[in-house]
Amino acid sequence: MDQLQAIRVFRQAVELGSFAEAARRMALSPAAVSKNIRELEAHLHVRLLNRTTRRMSLTEAGERYFEQIARILDDLSEADSSLGPMQRMPSGLLRVSAPMAFTLTRLSDAIVGFLDRYPDLTLDLKLEDRRVDLVKEGVDLAIRGSDRLEDSSLIARKLMTLRHVVCASPDYFARAGRPREPENLRSHNCVQFTLSGHVQEWSFTRHGRTVRVVISGRYKVTTSLAVRDALLAGFGLSLIPRIYVEKDIAEGRLTTALDDWAPVETSIYVVYPSRQYVLPKVRSFVDFLIEETRLEK
């Protein structure tokens, strides 16, 4: 028995005062109406209706049950209707998890414009470099950076690739020397971003040859913004996404090394739980991310 369908049939029969009229209204046969009500009564172990060939009336139990289910069905209809606007325009609360350095460097300036576009939408943006469990923590979508995205039931859309550079301050290179080959990095104080997939080993490729170098240093940290600060202070060198230090390189505060070698790249993805029934608030933010990163793929 489809209990919800049987309840709806019962309500229609009571309100219309006729099995035949309820059948016509619900596009069912009179026999199907009778069957639904019989099965509902059997499920409840109580008689809901007294009926003859000419008339029907509610029993005492039927009256009480009808009052209860009428309110429930009205509430259910209202709940269904309340979702209508959410299916048409971005609205409600959107919970997003995103890495701090990427968001502050690449997205922050544009987010206000995105919110201005959708006045019924509220954004709860958590800047955190840890990997959140979207379903467990109630997050609608996340931005993730990875050398390789792990297998997952999540939907992943690649946004762009972050190209890395080896860099340091001119003062550091003046003191420690500029590396000419990847192997030279073993003697340098390497500032390490500990949430990357290449914390202990950096890879470089040139002319089809790949060199992997185990590095070490006195400073490990979980945000690339702190790595950048250490570089600007002349503390060491690091392998860092170029977009985080582009302005510092252009203005001479940092300088690059090993430019003829191609270091590892990091892909940026947007991930969300399901491809089905994606709400406009999620779809609109995904589209926003695609538009903001499309020139740097």
SULJO-V274730 format. One record per residue. N is the residue number from 1. RES is the residue in one letter. SS is DSSP state (H for helix, E for strand, C for the rest). Layout:
BEGIN
N,RES,SS
N,RES,SS
END
This chain:
BEGIN
1,M,C
2,D,C
3,Q,H
4,L,H
5,Q,H
6,A,H
7,I,H
8,R,H
9,V,H
10,F,H
11,R,H
12,Q,H
13,A,H
14,V,H
15,E,H
16,L,H
17,G,C
18,S,C
19,F,H
20,A,H
21,E,H
22,A,H
23,A,H
24,R,H
25,R,H
26,M,C
27,A,C
28,L,C
29,S,C
30,P,H
31,A,H
32,A,H
33,V,H
34,S,H
35,K,H
36,N,H
37,I,H
38,R,H
39,E,H
40,L,H
41,E,H
42,A,H
43,H,H
44,L,H
45,H,C
46,V,C
47,R,C
48,L,C
49,L,E
50,N,E
51,R,E
52,T,C
53,T,C
54,R,C
55,R,C
56,M,E
57,S,E
58,L,E
59,T,C
60,E,H
61,A,H
62,G,H
63,E,H
64,R,H
65,Y,H
66,F,H
67,E,H
68,Q,H
69,I,H
70,A,H
71,R,H
72,I,H
73,L,H
74,D,H
75,D,H
76,L,H
77,S,H
78,E,H
79,A,H
80,D,H
81,S,H
82,S,H
83,L,C
84,G,H
85,P,H
86,M,H
87,Q,H
88,R,H
89,M,C
90,P,C
91,S,C
92,G,E
93,L,E
94,L,E
95,R,E
96,V,E
97,S,E
98,A,E
99,P,C
100,M,H
101,A,H
102,F,H
103,T,H
104,L,H
105,T,H
106,R,H
107,L,H
108,S,H
109,D,H
110,A,H
111,I,H
112,V,H
113,G,H
114,F,H
115,L,H
116,D,H
117,R,H
118,Y,C
119,P,C
120,D,C
121,L,E
122,T,E
123,L,E
124,D,E
125,L,E
126,K,E
127,L,E
128,E,C
129,D,C
130,R,C
131,R,C
132,V,C
133,D,C
134,L,H
135,V,H
136,K,H
137,E,H
138,G,C
139,V,C
140,D,C
141,L,E
142,A,E
143,I,E
144,R,E
145,G,E
146,S,E
147,D,C
148,R,C
149,L,C
150,E,C
151,D,C
152,S,C
153,S,C
154,L,C
155,I,E
156,A,E
157,R,E
158,K,E
159,L,E
160,M,E
161,T,E
162,L,E
163,R,E
164,H,E
165,V,E
166,V,E
167,C,E
168,A,E
169,S,C
170,P,H
171,D,H
172,Y,H
173,F,H
174,A,H
175,R,H
176,A,H
177,G,C
178,R,C
179,P,C
180,R,C
181,E,C
182,P,H
183,E,H
184,N,H
185,L,H
186,R,H
187,S,H
188,H,C
189,N,C
190,C,E
191,V,C
192,Q,E
193,F,E
194,T,C
195,L,C
196,S,C
197,G,C
198,H,C
199,V,C
200,Q,C
201,E,E
202,W,E
203,S,E
204,F,E
205,T,E
206,R,E
207,H,C
208,G,C
209,R,E
210,T,E
211,V,E
212,R,E
213,V,E
214,V,E
215,I,C
216,S,C
217,G,C
218,R,C
219,Y,C
220,K,E
221,V,E
222,T,C
223,T,C
224,S,H
225,L,H
226,A,H
227,V,H
228,R,H
229,D,H
230,A,H
231,L,H
232,L,H
233,A,C
234,G,C
235,F,C
236,G,C
237,L,E
238,S,E
239,L,E
240,I,E
241,P,E
242,R,H
243,I,H
244,Y,H
245,V,H
246,E,H
247,K,H
248,D,H
249,I,H
250,A,H
251,E,C
252,G,C
253,R,C
254,L,C
255,T,E
256,T,E
257,A,E
258,L,C
259,D,C
260,D,C
261,W,C
262,A,E
263,P,E
264,V,C
265,E,E
266,T,E
267,S,E
268,I,E
269,Y,E
270,V,E
271,V,E
272,Y,E
273,P,C
274,S,C
275,R,C
276,Q,C
277,Y,C
278,V,C
279,L,C
280,P,H
281,K,H
282,V,H
283,R,H
284,S,H
285,F,H
286,V,H
287,D,H
288,F,H
289,L,H
290,I,H
291,E,H
292,E,H
293,T,H
294,R,H
295,L,H
296,E,H
297,K,C
END
